[in-house]
C-alpha cells in the first residue's frame, strides 16, 4: 500500500480557553492545556490512527521538550527515520488563545528551528517516494525551498498553507499541488479577491483549478467545505454543532482524507469521512481525537447529516 510522507512542523502546543468572554489586557480564568501539535505532525497522527503507514520528517530541538515530542511520535508508530535533533535550538512551539466559544482568537508560532532545513536534507526521503505515495508539506519551509522540492518530489503533493501570514509561500507551487486545503482567509491571499459570498468561493475554486491544483478544498468554518475536482464543484455542509476547540479540525480533515485516498476511496467519500473527523475534533478538547479509528468515523457518518450539493 502507498505511504503518506509528512514534512514540516512538530510543535509543543499550549492552548488556553477562558471560561467567560475574554477581557483584554487582564488575567482571565480559564483552562490551559499542553499537547503535541504542528500541522505536519497532526496530519500524520490522524492518518496513522487509521492504520496508514506514515513517515514524518521534522526537526526537534535537543531539549527536554524535543525529547518528549520525539518519544510521543515514536509511541504513535510514526516513522521518524528522516527526522533529526538540532543542537542549541528550541523545539518548535505554538501558543493559542481561544475565545469562550472555542474559536481561535490569537495564535503565536515559534517555528524558527524549521529554518534549518537544507535542500540536501531531503535527498534520501525523496529517493524513497513513489508516484502512488502522498507527500504533505507545509509553509514552514521557505518559498524557494518549497519550489525546489516540488520539482523533485515524485509523490502526489499535498499542502495546507497553515496561516494567512505564510499562505503566500504556496503561490509559486500551486501548479505542483495534487491536494490543497486553505481556509477562506488563506485562499483570499492567494487568489487576490475576497470570498464574502458563495459565488466568490466557487470563483476561487475555478482560479485554483486553473493554476493546476487537482483536488481543491476551501474550508469555510460553519459553512462547511467547498471543493473542486476536475471540472466539478461541490459544497459539503452539515448541521451546526457546539464548538469546544477548533484547533486541529483542518488537520483532522486532511489526515483522514489522505488516508482514504491512499486506500483508493473516491474523493467524495474521502471528503465525507474527513468532515466526520473535523466534526468530532471540534467537539473535543484534544487537537487530535484520542479514540480516532475507522469504526469511530463510520459510526459518526451514520449520525451526522452531511449535505452534498453540486454546483
Secondary structure per residue as TSV (DSSP state, phi and psi in degrees):
chain	resnum	aa	ss	phi	psi
A	1	X	-	360.0	149.9
A	2	X	-	-63.4	159.6
A	3	X	-	-110.7	161.1
A	4	X	E	-110.7	123.1
A	5	X	E	-103.6	128.8
A	6	X	E	-118.7	120.8
A	7	X	E	-119.3	123.6
A	8	X	S	149.6	-144.9
A	9	X	-	-83.5	139.5
A	10	X	-	-120.2	123.3
A	11	X	E	-126.7	161.2
A	12	X	E	-96.3	119.3
A	13	X	E	-101.2	134.3
A	14	X	E	-116.6	116.6
A	15	X	E	-120.1	124.7
A	16	X	E	-116.4	141.7
A	17	X	E	-136.2	125.0
A	18	X	E	-74.3	154.0
A	19	X	S	-74.7	-27.5
A	20	X	S	-131.3	-176.0
A	21	X	S	-57.1	137.8
A	22	X	-	-63.2	133.2
A	23	X	-	-104.9	111.4
A	24	X	T	-68.3	150.0
A	25	X	T	62.5	28.4
A	26	X	S	-147.4	161.7
A	27	X	-	-79.9	130.2
A	28	X	-	-115.6	124.2
A	29	X	-	-61.0	138.1
A	30	X	E	-177.7	-164.8
A	31	X	E	-117.8	131.6
A	32	X	E	-118.8	130.0
A	33	X	E	-126.7	137.1
A	34	X	E	-103.2	133.2
A	35	X	E	-155.8	174.2
A	36	X	E	-83.8	145.6
A	37	X	E	-148.6	-151.9
A	38	X	-	98.4	128.9
A	39	X	H	-57.7	-48.1
A	40	X	H	-60.1	-45.5
A	41	X	H	-67.3	-39.8
A	42	X	H	-63.6	-44.6
A	43	X	H	-59.4	-43.6
A	44	X	H	-60.9	-45.0
A	45	X	H	-65.2	-43.5
A	46	X	H	-59.1	-41.7
A	47	X	H	-71.3	-41.8
A	48	X	H	-67.8	-27.1
A	49	X	T	-70.2	-13.1
A	50	X	T	-104.7	25.9
A	51	X	T	62.2	34.0
A	52	X	-	-92.9	140.3
A	53	X	-	-78.5	117.8
A	54	X	E	-124.3	131.7
A	55	X	E	-110.3	122.9
A	56	X	E	-109.2	123.0
A	57	X	E	-111.4	112.1
A	58	X	-	-146.6	174.1
A	59	X	E	-116.8	136.3
A	60	X	E	-120.1	137.3
A	61	X	E	-69.3	148.3
A	62	X	S	-88.5	58.2
A	63	X	S	-126.9	-179.9
A	64	X	H	-61.0	-40.5
A	65	X	H	-67.9	-37.8
A	66	X	H	-65.6	-41.8
A	67	X	H	-61.9	-43.1
A	68	X	H	-62.2	-47.9
A	69	X	H	-61.5	-42.5
A	70	X	H	-63.2	-44.4
A	71	X	H	-62.8	-41.1
A	72	X	H	-66.5	-37.5
A	73	X	H	-64.7	-38.6
A	74	X	H	-63.5	-40.0
A	75	X	H	-62.9	-26.3
A	76	X	T	-82.4	-0.3
A	77	X	T	67.9	29.5
A	78	X	-	-79.4	136.0
A	79	X	B	-78.7	113.6
A	80	X	-	-108.6	19.8
A	81	X	T	-61.1	-24.1
A	82	X	T	-101.3	0.2
A	83	X	-	-86.8	160.7
A	84	X	E	-154.8	163.4
A	85	X	E	-91.3	145.9
A	86	X	E	-117.0	124.1
A	87	X	T	-67.6	144.8
A	88	X	T	57.2	33.1
A	89	X	-	-131.3	142.9
A	90	X	-	-77.6	138.8
A	91	X	-	-60.8	141.5
A	92	X	-	-56.9	142.3
A	93	X	E	-140.2	158.3
A	94	X	E	-142.1	127.2
A	95	X	E	-113.5	120.5
A	96	X	E	-122.1	134.6
A	97	X	E	-115.9	119.1
A	98	X	E	-94.7	161.6
A	99	X	-	-88.9	-178.3
A	100	X	T	-68.1	-12.3
A	101	X	T	-95.6	-1.9
A	102	X	S	90.4	2.7
A	103	X	-	-86.0	151.3
A	104	X	E	-62.3	126.0
A	105	X	E	-102.6	-42.5
A	106	X	E	-155.5	139.1
A	107	X	E	-128.8	141.4
A	108	X	E	-133.3	120.1
A	109	X	E	-117.1	130.5
A	110	X	E	-109.5	94.7
A	111	X	-	-114.8	24.1
A	112	X	G	-57.8	-32.0
A	113	X	G	-60.0	-30.6
A	114	X	G	-72.4	-13.6
A	115	X	G	-69.6	-7.6
A	116	X	G	-92.0	2.7
A	117	X	-	-66.9	134.1
A	118	X	-	-115.1	153.6
A	119	X	G	-58.6	-35.7
A	120	X	G	-66.4	-19.8
A	121	X	G	-61.8	-22.8
A	122	X	G	-96.9	-1.8
A	123	X	H	-56.7	-48.1
A	124	X	H	-70.1	-43.0
A	125	X	H	-67.5	-36.2
A	126	X	H	-65.2	-38.1
A	127	X	H	-63.9	-26.7
A	128	X	H	-81.1	-16.8
A	129	X	-	-78.7	150.2
A	130	X	-	-122.3	160.4
A	131	X	T	-59.9	-26.5
A	132	X	T	-82.0	-10.5
A	133	X	S	-77.3	165.4
A	134	X	E	-116.2	142.9
A	135	X	E	-128.4	113.3
A	136	X	E	-94.7	122.6
A	137	X	E	-122.3	154.9
A	138	X	E	-125.3	170.5
A	139	X	T	-85.0	18.3
A	140	X	T	-73.9	-16.5
A	141	X	S	-86.7	155.0
A	142	X	-	-70.2	159.9
A	143	X	H	-56.9	-45.4
A	144	X	H	-63.8	-43.5
A	145	X	H	-67.9	-41.7
A	146	X	H	-58.6	-44.5
A	147	X	H	-63.9	-44.2
A	148	X	H	-66.7	-38.7
A	149	X	H	-66.3	-43.1
A	150	X	H	-62.9	-29.0
A	151	X	H	-73.2	-17.6
A	152	X	H	-107.0	-27.0
A	153	X	-	-70.1	123.6
A	154	X	-	-83.4	-18.1
A	155	X	S	-76.9	170.0
A	156	X	E	-70.7	128.2
A	157	X	E	-97.0	133.4
A	158	X	E	-123.8	142.8
A	159	X	E	-144.7	137.6
A	160	X	E	-112.6	123.5
A	161	X	-	-73.5	-1.8
A	162	X	-	75.5	-57.7
A	163	X	S	-155.8	163.2
A	164	X	T	-65.9	-26.5
A	165	X	T	-72.2	-27.0
A	166	X	T	-111.2	-4.9
A	167	X	G	-58.9	-32.1
A	168	X	G	-60.6	-21.1
A	169	X	G	-68.3	-15.0
A	170	X	G	-85.2	-11.2
A	171	X	G	-55.7	-46.1
A	172	X	G	-81.1	-7.2
A	173	X	G	-115.1	8.5
A	174	X	G	-55.1	-37.4
A	175	X	G	-65.2	-18.2
A	176	X	G	-93.1	-10.3
A	177	X	E	-85.0	127.5
A	178	X	E	-86.3	-34.9
A	179	X	E	-135.6	131.0
A	180	X	E	-140.1	131.3
A	181	X	E	-136.5	81.5
A	182	X	E	-86.9	163.2
A	183	X	E	-88.5	-179.2
A	184	X	H	-59.8	-44.5
A	185	X	H	-62.9	-43.1
A	186	X	H	-66.7	-39.8
A	187	X	H	-64.7	-38.0
A	188	X	H	-59.7	-42.1
A	189	X	H	-62.3	-37.0
A	190	X	H	-84.2	-33.7
A	191	X	H	-92.2	-19.5
A	192	X	S	89.3	9.4
A	193	X	S	-143.4	160.7
A	194	X	-	-74.6	152.9
A	195	X	-	-117.1	61.3
A	196	X	-	-85.0	-20.1
A	197	X	S	-125.5	162.8
A	198	X	H	-63.1	-36.8
A	199	X	H	-59.8	-40.9
A	200	X	H	-68.4	-34.5
A	201	X	H	-65.1	-43.9
A	202	X	H	-65.2	-34.5
A	203	X	H	-63.2	-39.4
A	204	X	H	-65.6	-39.8
A	205	X	H	-58.1	-43.6
A	206	X	H	-61.7	-42.1
A	207	X	H	-58.5	-49.9
A	208	X	H	-66.2	-36.4
A	209	X	H	-62.5	-40.4
A	210	X	H	-67.1	-26.8
A	211	X	H	-76.3	-15.0
A	212	X	T	120.2	-3.5
A	213	X	-	-68.3	129.9
A	214	X	S	-86.1	-45.9
A	215	X	E	-122.8	105.2
A	216	X	E	-113.0	130.9
A	217	X	E	-132.9	135.3
A	218	X	E	-119.7	117.9
A	219	X	E	-85.0	133.9
A	220	X	-	-125.8	36.1
A	221	X	G	60.3	-129.2
A	222	X	G	-62.2	-22.2
A	223	X	G	-78.0	-8.2
A	224	X	-	97.5	-148.2
A	225	X	E	-120.8	133.1
A	226	X	E	-107.2	136.8
A	227	X	E	-139.0	149.8
A	228	X	E	-139.6	128.3
A	229	X	E	-133.2	128.4
A	230	X	T	57.9	-128.7
A	231	X	T	-102.5	11.3
A	232	X	E	-99.3	132.2
A	233	X	E	-117.2	137.8
A	234	X	E	-136.4	157.6
A	235	X	E	-125.1	120.7
A	236	X	E	-104.5	125.1
A	237	X	E	-138.4	162.1
A	238	X	E	-146.2	169.8
A	239	X	-	-62.0	150.0
A	240	X	-	-63.6	144.4
A	241	X	-	-137.4	156.6
A	242	X	-	-67.0	137.3
A	243	X	-	-104.5	128.6
A	244	X	S	-101.4	-43.5
A	245	X	-	-159.8	115.8
A	246	X	-	-83.8	-12.1
A	247	X	T	-61.7	124.3
A	248	X	T	94.8	-6.3
A	249	X	H	-64.6	-42.7
A	250	X	H	-66.0	-36.6
A	251	X	H	-67.0	-36.0
A	252	X	H	-63.3	-45.4
A	253	X	H	-56.9	-50.6
A	254	X	H	-70.2	-40.6
A	255	X	H	-61.2	-43.3
A	256	X	H	-71.9	-42.3
A	257	X	H	-55.4	-47.9
A	258	X	H	-67.3	-37.3
A	259	X	H	-62.2	-33.8
A	260	X	H	-78.8	-36.9
A	261	X	H	-65.5	-36.7
A	262	X	H	-61.1	-29.8
A	263	X	T	-89.1	12.7
A	264	X	T	66.1	23.9
A	265	X	-	-71.6	152.3
A	266	X	-	-63.6	155.6
A	267	X	H	-64.7	-30.8
A	268	X	H	-68.8	-43.0
A	269	X	H	-67.2	-40.2
A	270	X	H	-62.8	-40.3
A	271	X	H	-65.0	-41.8
A	272	X	H	-60.3	-44.3
A	273	X	H	-71.9	-32.5
A	274	X	H	-62.5	-39.8
A	275	X	H	-64.7	-38.6
A	276	X	H	-59.7	-41.5
A	277	X	H	-64.0	-43.5
A	278	X	H	-63.9	-42.3
A	279	X	H	-55.7	-44.2
A	280	X	H	-74.3	-37.3
A	281	X	H	-66.3	-40.1
A	282	X	T	-72.7	-9.3
A	283	X	T	-100.2	11.5
A	284	X	S	-126.3	153.6
A	285	X	S	-76.6	-20.0
A	286	X	S	-84.3	149.0
A	287	X	S	-68.7	-35.8
A	288	X	S	-121.8	129.7
A	289	X	-	-59.2	122.0
A	290	X	T	-63.9	-37.8
A	291	X	T	-100.8	22.6
A	292	X	-	-59.0	132.5
A	293	X	-	-159.9	168.1
A	294	X	H	-60.9	-37.4
A	295	X	H	-68.9	-39.5
A	296	X	H	-61.5	-42.0
A	297	X	H	-66.5	-40.7
A	298	X	H	-64.0	-41.5
A	299	X	H	-63.4	-41.0
A	300	X	H	-63.8	-39.7
A	301	X	H	-63.7	-20.2
A	302	X	H	-85.7	-14.9
A	303	X	H	-103.0	-46.6
A	304	X	S	-73.6	137.1
A	305	X	-	-99.3	103.8
A	306	X	E	-99.8	123.7
A	307	X	E	-97.1	128.1
A	308	X	E	-116.5	113.1
A	309	X	E	-114.5	128.5
A	310	X	E	-94.5	133.3
A	311	X	-	-67.5	360.0
